[in-house]
């Protein structure tokens, strides 16, 4: 399963932005989105920003992800081991 996570753009260095995703900073390629500035929110998949979004859209998306995956998302994002998923090999 593929999943895109919302994050807040903190800064830029050329086509790469530092994006805060649930308290973890990631370097994200910004080649596929236009008119993004520091403070904006983007949807990130596989290291690429794929869509610009509002803060409200980002919050609603994170709520939906948490509802599906529970606390495992926060644990996994911070480098801990997430609970095993019995439906995934």
N, C-alpha and C positions, 0 to 999 in steps of 0.2 A: 504494500500500500504506500502511496506517495502522500506526503503531507506538506503543505506550505504554512509557515508560521509568520504572524505579523511581528514587526519590529519597528523601533523608532530610530530614525537616522540621526546619528550624533555628529558626524563630520565626514569630510571627503578628502581623498587624495587621488586626483584624476578620476578615472571611471570606477574607483573602488570607494565604498563608504564603510564607515564603522557603524554597525547597527546593533542596538541593544535589543536582545530578544530574551525576555523574562529574566533580566539581570545578567545575562551573559553577552559579552560583546563579540561580534563576528565581523569579519571582513566580507563584504558582499559586493558582487559585480552589479553595476547599475546600468549596463548597456541597453536593457530592454524597457526602461521607463524614462519618461521625460519630465522636465519641470519639477524635479524633486530637490528640496533644500533641507538643510539641517532642521530637525524638529518635525519633519513629515514622517508619516508611517508608510511602510511598504510591506508587501506580502513576499516572503522569501522562500524559495524552493531550490534546493541543491546549490546553494551559494549564490544564486542570482535573484535580484529583485524582479518580480514578474508583474507587479501591479502596485500603483500608488493607492492608498486608502486613507479615509478619515480616521481620527482618533476613536470615534464611536464605532466605526466598522472594525477597527483593530480590537477594541475591547469586546465587542460582541463575538468576534471570531475566536478570541482566546477563551471566552466563557464556553462556547460550543465545544472547543477542543478539550477543555477541562471536564466538561460533562461526559464526553466520550471516553476519556482516558484517565480521569481522576488524578490523584496525586502523583502518579507515575510520570506524568509530563514534567512536573517541576523537578522531581528527583533525577530524571534522565538529563534534563537541560543543564543541570548543575554538575554533571559528571558522575553521579551516583548510579548504582544499578537500579533500574526500574523493575517493578514486579514482573514476573514472567507472565506472558500472554499464552494461555493454553490453546488459543486458536492460531498461533503463529509458530511454525517449526523452529 
